[in-house]
């Protein structure tokens, strides 16, 4: 039963779908005819109406529930079709009325055109050629007057078409496939008549204009002929209608102020007069031409003589200019020899730059710059001499002279790169001299610092205490007298004693250190594995190499003499400055303390303790590899375990305590460094700590406007440790550039976290 019900349901749906398709097809057939009615024409209305009735009779019953709607659509379609037909009929009536009005205007225009043709009839045909100028002008004037009226009539037609053209075109429409009735008035036929009339009017007016111009030209020609006739009669003394020899000579003299030769007259009588008695009126123009040719031949001869004379004069002028050009070329040769000498001298010294002193380098740079300056002045003189050649030169020689100038200018132009190269070499000498001076100053600073640190170590002084020792008058600043006096009496550090390997291998000392070094580092007392032994062997080899290098350095230092008073004065000059209110230069306490500051870097994890004694002190905290510390005192030997220890301040958190420099087994915990930084992002060096700080004088103001750039890879030495600039949030430090000794403040970390410098 379920299957039977499903089958019945399926058949019912199929029947419904079939009925819907029939209804849709019937509705579409009827609507197709209704759609045709929307575009109905009077001649197709009856056929479409009949077709609609037939399709309604045939298909309306199949429309089902849509039958009533379809019937209404059909009635509405018929009603709209009748309305459309009525609209078309009204449009055609209006179009016919407008066409009749336009036809009247066209008739008037054609009538005016015919009147124009009748007025211009005298200007046509052969008779027009015989008319006098006055008659032609009068006729043309009458034609133009009538033409104005005719154009107004045509203009009226044009205006009417512009206004009513769209409506008149309704009368032109005809059923497809049917011919246009010949007697029917249409816009296209009227347009053809208008176009023909317009062309005829334009042609007539053009005829009047050309006839007037032709008559004027004819009159002008007649006047010219009359002038020639009168001229011929003037010189035809015997009135025989011919010009004899004597009359020809008078004509040439009177009209052209030309004394014609006998040979020319003979040629005229032979070729123009045909050997007759004279030249007739008809050949008068030929006579004029022959006389003109004879005159021109004589003028050619005179011009040739003048040209030859001119060429001779120009050749002489060119020889003079060539001598001047040669003198300028000799000047250029001399300039080239001088610049070559400057290049040779600077190149020769550049090969020996390492052997030269800074003073020699500066002298070389000055000589090169003076040489280039002198040669440049001579180049300007050569250019001026080359330019002066053109003054007063004849136009015919300027092209040649311009070529010579270009050759000279080309040679002079090639000197400029050579000048630039010589100046660059001079700049290199100055830079090398500055670098060598700076290297010498650094060496002097090391000598002075060695003496200062020796006294500090012997007396166990901090940086501030060392300053107090140098500051004899206790005024908080050092003058040159105090500075030099201190080095005469300061303590010298004792020579370092050599440690024997047997002492380092002493079992008892090693045991003590292994017991106490737990505060400093973990794992040093662990039992060594095979890998540890290999590592220790490598470490021992490295230490031996370092010890060898240290020994060589110590020997070199022992051989190096102490700084002289003059050298110490130079060091003082680099550090001293004039304070407002003082007459002499002095070194401030901050500057001195910064000078003697020593920074060390943690090379192996260790600890910072509270006292010098490892046994009796407490661990403050561990120190990580890479941390930077500032040495306050030391190094001092801790007697119990025989290790070198320093009192230092950790710059990371400013903790102060004692740190072991190296263990008894040679393990290095601190190494020199931490005060040298490398630029990793380009930045600038400024005079003041604050970026918007005010300069103290004009020179500093100039530097602020043009700060020195620090290029990536440059090395700087710390002179005042970094601190935060509150206004901008930048971390900045005071430093000195190793490349040229420039001092200033530099940003190490930006306010966005950008790192500009990194410790080496």
C-alpha positions in Angstrom: 0.0 0.0 0.0 2.9 2.4 0.8 4.3 1.8 -2.7 1.0 2.2 -4.3 0.5 5.6 -2.5 3.9 6.7 -3.6 3.3 5.7 -7.2 0.0 7.6 -7.2 1.7 10.7 -5.7 4.3 10.5 -8.4 1.8 10.3 -11.1 -0.2 13.2 -9.6 2.9 15.4 -9.6 3.8 14.4 -13.1 0.3 15.3 -14.2 0.6 18.7 -12.4 3.9 19.4 -14.1 2.5 18.5 -17.5 -0.5 20.8 -16.9 1.9 23.6 -15.8 3.9 23.2 -19.0 0.8 23.4 -21.1 -0.4 26.6 -19.3 3.0 28.2 -19.6 3.2 27.5 -23.3 -0.2 28.9 -23.9 0.5 32.1 -21.9 3.8 32.5 -23.8 2.1 32.2 -27.2 -0.5 34.9 -26.3 2.0 37.2 -24.7 4.2 37.0 -27.8 1.4 38.4 -29.9 0.7 41.1 -27.3 4.3 42.1 -27.5 4.0 42.6 -31.2 1.1 45.0 -30.7 3.4 47.3 -28.7 5.3 48.1 -31.9 2.2 48.2 -34.2 2.0 50.4 -37.3 -1.2 51.6 -39.0 -0.6 49.2 -41.9 0.0 46.1 -39.6 -2.8 46.8 -36.9 -5.5 44.7 -38.6 -3.3 41.7 -39.1 -2.0 41.8 -35.5 -5.5 42.2 -34.1 -6.7 39.2 -36.1 -3.7 37.2 -35.0 -4.4 38.1 -31.3 -8.1 36.9 -31.6 -7.0 33.7 -33.2 -4.4 32.9 -30.5 -6.9 33.7 -27.8 -9.5 31.4 -29.2 -6.8 28.6 -29.5 -4.8 29.0 -26.3 -6.9 30.9 -23.7 -8.6 27.7 -22.5 -5.2 26.1 -21.9 -4.0 29.0 -19.6 -5.8 27.5 -16.6 -5.8 29.8 -13.6 -3.9 32.5 -15.7 -6.7 32.9 -18.2 -8.3 35.9 -16.6 -4.9 37.7 -16.3 -4.0 36.9 -19.9 -7.4 38.2 -21.1 -6.8 41.5 -19.3 -3.3 41.8 -20.8 -4.7 41.2 -24.2 -7.3 43.9 -23.8 -4.7 46.3 -22.4 -2.4 45.5 -25.4 -5.2 46.3 -27.9 -6.0 49.5 -26.1 -2.3 50.6 -26.1 -2.0 49.7 -29.8 -4.9 51.9 -30.7 -3.4 54.8 -28.6 -0.1 54.3 -30.4 -1.8 54.5 -33.8 -3.6 57.7 -32.8 -0.3 59.2 -31.7 1.4 58.2 -35.0 -1.5 59.8 -37.0 -1.2 63.0 -35.0 2.6 63.1 -35.6 2.1 62.6 -39.3 -0.4 65.4 -39.5 2.0 67.8 -37.7 4.8 66.6 -40.0 2.8 67.3 -43.1 1.9 70.8 -41.9 5.6 71.6 -41.1 6.7 70.2 -44.5 4.2 72.5 -46.3 5.6 75.5 -44.3 9.2 74.5 -45.2 8.2 74.0 -48.9 7.0 77.7 -48.9 10.4 78.8 -47.5 12.3 76.6 -50.0 10.3 78.1 -52.9 11.2 81.6 -51.8 14.9 80.6 -51.5 14.9 79.1 -55.0 13.2 82.2 -56.4 16.0 84.3 -54.8 18.6 82.0 -56.2 17.2 82.4 -59.7 17.2 86.2 -59.3 20.9 85.9 -58.2 21.7 83.9 -61.4 20.0 86.4 -63.6 21.9 89.3 -61.9 25.2 87.5 -62.5 24.5 86.5 -66.2 26.6 89.5 -67.6 29.7 88.0 -65.9 29.4 84.7 -67.9 30.6 84.0 -71.4 33.1 85.8 -73.7 31.3 89.1 -73.3 32.5 89.2 -69.7 36.1 89.4 -70.9 35.5 92.6 -72.8 33.8 94.4 -69.8 35.6 97.3 -68.2 36.6 97.2 -64.6 33.9 99.7 -63.6 31.2 97.5 -65.3 32.5 94.4 -63.6 32.6 96.0 -60.2 29.1 97.4 -60.6 27.7 94.0 -61.7 29.6 92.2 -58.9 28.2 94.7 -56.4 24.6 94.0 -57.6 25.2 90.3 -57.4 26.5 90.6 -53.8 23.5 92.6 -52.8 21.1 90.0 -54.3 23.2 87.3 -52.7 22.6 88.8 -49.2 18.9 88.4 -49.7 19.2 84.9 -51.1 21.4 83.8 -48.2 18.8 85.2 -45.7 16.2 83.0 -47.4 18.4 79.9 -47.2 19.2 80.8 -43.5 15.4 80.8 -42.8 15.2 77.3 -44.2 18.0 76.1 -42.1 16.6 77.6 -38.9 13.2 76.0 -39.6 14.8 72.6 -40.1 16.7 72.9 -36.8 13.5 73.7 -35.0 11.1 71.2 -36.6 13.4 68.6 -38.2 12.6 65.9 -35.7 8.8 66.2 -36.1 9.0 66.4 -39.9 10.9 63.1 -40.2 7.7 61.3 -39.0 6.3 61.9 -42.5 9.3 60.1 -44.2 8.5 56.7 -42.5 7.0 54.1 -44.8 6.1 50.4 -44.2 9.0 48.0 -44.8 9.1 46.7 -48.3 7.0 49.4 -49.8 8.3 52.2 -52.2 8.1 55.9 -51.3 5.3 57.6 -53.4 6.8 60.0 -55.9 4.2 62.7 -55.3 4.6 62.6 -51.4 6.2 65.6 -49.9 9.1 64.6 -47.6 11.9 66.2 -45.7 14.6 64.4 -47.7 13.2 65.8 -51.0 13.2 69.4 -49.6 16.8 68.9 -48.3 17.9 68.0 -51.8 16.3 71.2 -53.2 17.9 73.3 -50.5 21.3 71.7 -51.1 21.1 72.3 -54.9 20.0 76.0 -54.4 22.8 76.6 -51.9 25.4 75.2 -54.4 24.1 77.4 -57.2 24.2 80.5 -55.0 27.8 79.8 -53.8 28.9 79.2 -57.4 27.3 82.5 -58.6 28.8 84.5 -55.7 32.2 82.9 -56.4 31.9 83.8 -60.1 31.2 87.4 -59.2 34.3 87.5 -56.9 36.6 85.9 -59.4 35.3 88.1 -62.3 36.1 91.2 -60.2 39.6 89.9 -59.3 40.3 89.0 -63.0 39.2 92.4 -64.2 41.5 94.1 -61.6 44.4 92.0 -62.7 43.7 92.7 -66.3 43.6 96.4 -65.6 46.9 96.2 -63.7 48.5 94.3 -66.6 47.3 96.9 -69.1 48.9 99.6 -67.0 52.2 97.8 -66.9 52.1 97.3 -70.7 51.3 101.0 -71.1 54.3 101.9 -68.9 56.6 99.7 -71.0 55.2 101.2 -74.2 55.8 104.7 -73.0 59.4 103.7 -72.0 60.0 102.3 -75.4 58.6 105.4 -77.1 60.8 107.6 -74.8 64.0 106.1 -76.2 62.7 105.6 -79.7 63.9 109.0 -80.8 63.3 108.6 -84.6 59.8 107.0 -83.9 60.6 104.2 -86.3 59.3 101.5 -83.9 62.8 100.2 -83.3 65.7 101.0 -80.9 69.0 101.6 -82.8 72.5 101.1 -81.4 72.7 104.7 -80.0 69.1 104.4 -78.6 70.1 101.1 -76.9 73.1 102.8 -75.3 70.9 105.7 -74.1 68.4 103.3 -72.7 71.1 101.4 -70.7 72.6 104.6 -69.4 69.3 106.3 -68.6 67.5 103.5 -66.9 70.3 101.5 -65.3 73.2 104.0 -65.3 75.2 101.4 -67.2 77.7 102.1 -69.9 77.1 99.2 -72.3 80.0 97.9 -74.3 80.2 97.7 -78.1 80.5 93.9 -77.9 77.3 93.6 -75.9 75.5 95.9 -78.4 76.8 93.8 -81.3 75.5 90.6 -79.7 72.1 92.3 -79.1 71.9 93.5 -82.7 72.9 90.0 -83.9 70.7 87.8 -81.8 67.7 90.0 -80.8 67.4 92.3 -83.8 68.2 89.4 -86.2 70.8 91.6 -87.9 68.3 94.3 -88.6 68.3 98.0 -87.8 67.2 97.8 -84.3 65.2 96.1 -81.5 61.5 96.1 -82.0 58.9 96.7 -79.3 58.0 93.0 -79.1 61.7 92.2 -78.1 62.0 95.1 -75.7 61.8 92.7 -72.7 64.6 90.5 -74.2 66.7 93.7 -74.5 66.2 94.5 -70.8 67.2 91.0 -69.8 70.4 91.1 -72.0 71.4 94.4 -70.4 70.8 93.0 -67.0 73.0 90.0 -67.8 75.8 92.3 -69.0 75.5 94.3 -65.8 75.7 91.2 -63.7 78.7 89.9 -65.5 80.6 93.1 -64.7 79.4 93.0 -61.1 80.6 89.4 -60.9 84.1 90.5 -61.9 84.1 93.2 -59.2 82.8 90.7 -56.6 85.5 88.2 -57.5 88.2 90.8 -57.1 86.8 91.7 -53.7 86.5 88.1 -52.7 90.1 87.4 -53.6 91.2 90.4 -51.6 89.1 89.3 -48.7 90.6 85.8 -48.8 94.1 87.2 -48.8 93.3 89.3 -45.8 91.7 86.4 -43.9 94.7 84.2 -44.6 96.9 86.8 -43.0 94.5 87.1 -40.0 94.4 83.3 -39.6 98.2 83.2 -39.5 98.2 85.8 -36.7 95.6 83.8 -34.8 97.4 80.6 -35.3 100.5 82.1 -33.6 98.3 83.2 -30.7 96.7 79.7 -30.5 100.2 78.2 -30.5 101.2 80.4 -27.5 98.1 79.3 -25.6 98.9 75.6 -26.4 102.5 76.2 -25.0 100.9 77.6 -21.8 98.8 74.4 -21.6 101.9 72.3 -22.1 103.6 74.1 -19.2 100.5 73.6 -17.0 100.5 69.9 -17.8 104.2 69.6 -16.8 103.5 71.3 -13.5 100.5 69.1 -12.6 102.6 66.1 -13.6 105.4 67.2 -11.2 102.8 67.6 -8.4 101.5 64.1 -9.1 105.0 62.6 -9.3 106.1 64.2 -6.0 102.9 63.2 -4.1 103.0 59.7 -5.5 106.6 59.2 -4.5 105.9 60.3 -1.0 102.7 58.2 -0.8 104.9 55.1 -1.4 106.9 56.0 1.7 103.9 57.2 3.8 104.7 54.8 6.7 108.3 56.2 6.9 107.3 59.8 7.1 106.6 61.8 10.2 103.3 63.6 10.7 105.1 66.9 10.1 106.5 65.6 6.8 103.0 64.4 5.8 101.4 67.8 6.6 104.2 69.6 4.6 103.6 67.2 1.7 99.9 67.9 1.8 100.5 71.7 1.9 102.9 71.5 -1.0 100.5 69.5 -3.1 97.6 71.8 -2.3 99.7 74.9 -3.1 100.9 73.3 -6.3 97.3 72.5 -7.3 96.1 76.0 -6.4 98.9 77.6 -8.5 98.2 75.3 -11.5 94.5 76.0 -11.2 95.2 79.7 -11.5 97.3 79.1 -14.6 94.4 77.0 -16.0 92.1 79.9 -15.5 94.6 82.1 -17.3 94.8 79.6 -20.2 91.0 79.6 -20.4 90.9 83.4 -20.5 93.6 83.6 -23.2 91.6 81.0 -25.2 88.4 83.0 -24.8 90.2 86.3 -25.7 91.2 84.8 -29.1 87.6 85.1 -30.2 87.4 88.8 -29.5 87.6 90.8 -32.7 87.9 87.7 -34.9 86.3 87.8 -38.3 83.1 85.8 -38.7 84.7 83.7 -41.4 87.5 82.6 -39.0 85.3 81.9 -36.0 84.3 78.4 -37.0 88.0 77.4 -37.3 88.9 79.3 -34.2 86.0 77.6 -32.3 87.5 74.2 -33.2 90.9 75.2 -31.9 89.3 76.5 -28.7 87.5 73.1 -28.2 90.9 71.3 -28.5 92.4 73.6 -25.8 89.3 73.3 -23.6 89.4 69.5 -24.0 93.0 69.4 -22.7 92.2 71.8 -19.8 89.1 69.8 -18.9 91.2 66.7 -18.4 93.3 68.4 -15.8 90.4 68.7 -13.3 90.2 64.9 -12.4 94.0 65.1 -11.9 93.6 68.1 -9.6 90.9 66.2 -7.7 93.2 63.2 -7.4 96.1 65.3 -6.1 93.8 67.0 -3.6 92.6 63.6 -2.5 96.1 62.4 -2.0 96.8 65.6 0.0 93.8 64.9 2.2 95.1 61.3 2.6 98.4 62.7 3.9 96.6 65.0 6.3 94.4 62.1 7.5 97.5 59.9 8.0 99.3 62.7 9.8 96.3 63.2 12.1 96.2 59.5 12.6 99.9 59.3 13.4 99.7 62.2 15.7 96.8 60.5 17.5 98.7 57.2 17.7 101.7 59.1 19.2 99.4 60.9 21.6 97.9 57.5 22.7 101.4 56.2 23.3 102.2 59.3 25.4 99.0 58.8 27.3 100.0 55.2 28.0 103.3 56.4 29.4 101.6 58.9 31.6 99.0 56.4 32.7 101.6 53.9 33.5 103.3 56.2 35.9 99.9 57.3 37.4 98.7 53.7 37.8 102.1 52.7 39.3 101.8 55.4 42.0 98.1 54.4 42.5 99.0 50.8 43.0 102.0 51.4 45.3 99.9 53.8 47.5 96.7 51.7 47.2 94.6 54.7 46.0 91.3 55.1 44.3 91.0 57.4 41.3 89.7 60.3 43.5 92.5 59.7 46.0 95.0 59.7 43.2 93.6 63.1 42.0 94.1 64.5 45.6 97.7 63.3 45.5 98.3 65.2 42.3 96.3 68.3 43.3 99.0 70.0 45.4 97.1 73.2 46.2 93.9 71.3 46.8 91.8 73.6 44.6 89.9 70.8 42.9 91.7 71.2 39.5 95.2 70.5 38.1 97.4 73.1 36.5 100.4 72.2 34.3 102.8 72.9 37.1 101.1 70.5 39.5 100.8 67.9 36.7 104.5 68.0 35.8 105.7 68.2 39.4 103.8 65.0 40.3 105.6 62.9 37.8 109.0 64.0 39.1 108.2 62.6 42.6 105.6 59.9 42.0 106.2 56.3 43.1 107.2 53.7 40.4 105.6 50.3 40.5 108.1 47.4 41.4 108.9 44.9 38.8 106.7 41.8 38.8 108.2 38.8 40.2 108.4 35.7 38.2 106.3 32.8 39.4 107.7 29.4 39.3 105.7 26.4 38.1 106.8 24.5 41.2 105.0 27.0 43.4 101.9 26.8 41.3 101.9 23.0 41.7 102.3 23.2 45.5 99.7 20.7 46.9 98.9 22.6 50.0 98.2 25.9 48.3 96.1 24.1 45.7 94.1 22.4 48.5 93.5 25.8 50.2 92.3 27.4 47.0 90.1 24.4 46.2 88.5 24.8 49.6 88.0 28.5 49.4 87.2 29.1 45.8 83.8 27.6 46.2 82.6 31.2 46.8 84.1 32.3 43.5 83.2 29.5 41.1 81.6 26.1 41.2 83.1 23.1 39.6 86.7 24.0 39.6 87.6 21.3 42.2 85.7 18.5 40.4 87.6 15.4 39.4 88.9 15.9 35.9 87.6 13.6 33.1 89.6 12.7 30.0 87.8 15.5 28.1 88.7 17.9 31.0 92.3 16.9 30.7 92.4 17.6 27.0 90.8 21.0 27.5 93.2 21.8 30.3 96.1 20.9 28.0 94.8 23.3 25.4 94.3 25.9 28.1 97.9 25.4 29.4 99.3 25.8 25.8 97.3 29.0 25.4 98.5 30.3 28.8 102.1 29.6 27.8 101.7 31.6 24.6 100.1 34.5 26.5 102.8 34.4 29.1 105.4 34.5 26.3 103.7 37.6 24.7 103.4 39.3 28.1 107.1 38.7 28.7 108.0 40.3 25.4 105.7 43.2 26.2 107.3 43.7 29.6 110.8 43.6 28.0 109.6 46.2 25.5 108.2 48.3 28.3 111.5 48.0 30.3 113.4 49.2 27.2 111.0 52.1 26.6 112.1 55.3 28.4 109.7 57.1 30.7 107.8 60.1 29.3 109.7 63.4 29.1 108.4 66.6 30.5 107.6 67.8 27.0 105.6 64.6 26.3 103.7 64.9 29.6 102.9 68.6 28.6 101.3 67.3 25.4 99.2 64.9 27.3 98.2 67.7 29.7 97.2 69.9 26.7 94.8 67.2 25.3 93.0 66.9 28.7 93.0 70.5 29.9 90.5 73.2 29.1 89.9 76.8 30.2 87.1 77.2 32.8 85.2 80.5 32.8 86.9 82.9 35.2 90.3 81.2 34.9 93.2 82.5 32.8 95.1 79.2 32.5 94.1 75.8 31.3 93.4 73.1 33.9 92.3 69.5 34.2 89.1 69.0 36.1 88.7 66.2 38.7 86.1 64.4 36.5 88.4 64.5 33.5 91.3 63.2 35.5 89.3 60.4 37.1 87.9 59.4 33.7 91.4 59.3 32.4 92.7 56.8 35.0 89.6 54.7 35.1 90.3 51.0 34.3 87.6 48.7 33.0 87.7 44.9 32.9 85.4 42.4 31.4 84.3 39.1 33.0 85.8 36.3 30.8 84.7 33.4 33.1 81.9 33.1 35.6 83.0 34.1 39.0 81.8 35.9 42.2 82.1 39.3 43.8 82.8 39.2 47.5 82.7 41.7 50.3 86.4 41.6 51.4 89.9 41.1 50.0 90.3 37.8 51.9 88.5 35.0 50.2 88.1 33.0 53.4 86.7 35.8 55.6 84.5 37.5 53.0 80.9 36.8 51.9 79.7 36.4 48.3 77.6 39.3 47.1 76.5 37.8 43.8 77.7 35.8 40.8 79.2 37.6 37.8 78.2 36.5 34.3 80.5 36.3 31.3 80.5 39.7 29.5 79.7 41.9 32.5 81.8 45.1 32.8 83.4 46.2 36.0 85.4 49.4 36.9 88.6 48.8 38.9 88.7 51.0 42.0 91.9 49.5 43.7 94.4 46.8 42.8 95.3 44.4 41.7 96.3 43.2 45.1 97.7 39.7 46.0 95.6 37.8 48.4 98.2 36.2 50.6 96.3 33.1 51.6 95.9 31.6 48.2 98.3 33.8 46.2 95.8 35.2 43.7 95.5 38.7 42.3 92.3 40.5 43.3 90.8 43.9 42.6 88.3 46.1 44.3 85.8 46.9 41.6 82.3 48.3 40.9 80.0 46.3 38.7 78.5 48.8 36.2 75.4 46.8 35.7 74.0 47.4 39.2 76.8 49.5 40.8 77.7 46.8 43.4 81.2 47.3 44.9 83.3 44.4 46.1 86.4 42.3 45.5 86.9 40.1 42.4 89.7 37.6 41.6 91.5 38.5 38.4 93.1 35.1 37.9 93.3 31.8 39.9 96.4 30.1 41.1 96.1 27.6 38.3 96.1 30.3 35.7 92.3 30.5 35.2 91.5 34.1 34.0 88.3 35.5 35.4 88.8 39.2 34.5 90.5 40.5 31.4 91.3 44.0 30.3 88.5 45.5 28.2 85.0 46.8 28.4 86.0 50.3 27.6 86.2 49.8 23.8 83.1 49.8 21.7 82.4 49.2 18.0 79.7 51.1 16.0 77.1 48.7 14.6 74.5 51.3 13.5 75.6 54.6 12.0 75.1 57.5 14.5 76.6 61.0 15.3 79.0 62.4 17.8 77.8 65.5 19.6 79.5 68.1 21.8 77.0 68.1 24.6 75.3 65.3 26.6 71.8 66.6 25.8 71.0 66.5 22.1 69.4 70.0 22.4 72.1 71.4 24.6 73.4 74.9 24.0 76.9 75.3 22.5 79.5 77.2 24.5 81.1 79.1 21.5 80.9 79.5 17.8 83.1 76.6 17.0 80.9 74.2 19.0 77.8 75.7 17.4 79.3 74.9 14.0 80.0 71.3 15.1 76.4 71.0 16.3 75.1 72.1 12.9 77.6 69.6 11.2 78.1 66.8 13.7 80.7 64.1 13.0 79.3 60.9 11.8 80.3 57.6 13.3 80.4 55.0 10.5 79.6 51.3 11.1 82.8 49.5 12.2 84.5 52.5 13.9 86.1 51.9 17.3 85.6 54.3 20.2 87.0 54.4 23.8 84.8 55.1 26.8 85.8 58.3 28.7 82.6 58.6 30.8 80.3 55.6 31.3 76.9 55.7 29.7 73.9 57.2 31.5 70.3 58.1 30.6 69.4 61.4 29.1 66.1 62.0 30.8 64.5 64.4 28.3 64.9 62.1 25.3 65.2 58.7 27.1 68.5 57.9 25.2 71.4 56.0 26.9 74.5 58.1 26.1 78.2 58.0 26.9 81.3 60.2 26.4 84.0 58.6 24.2 87.0 59.2 22.0 87.3 57.9 18.4 90.4 55.9 17.7 90.4 56.9 14.1 91.1 60.6 14.6 90.9 61.3 18.4 87.6 63.1 18.1 85.8 63.6 21.5 82.1 63.8 22.2 78.9 62.2 23.4 77.3 59.3 21.5 74.0 57.4 21.9 74.6 53.8 22.7 70.9 52.7 23.0 68.0 54.6 21.5 64.7 55.3 23.1 63.1 52.6 20.9 65.7 50.0 21.9 68.0 50.4 18.9 71.6 49.4 19.8 74.1 51.7 18.1 77.4 50.6 19.8 78.5 47.2 21.1 81.3 46.4 23.4 84.4 44.8 21.7 
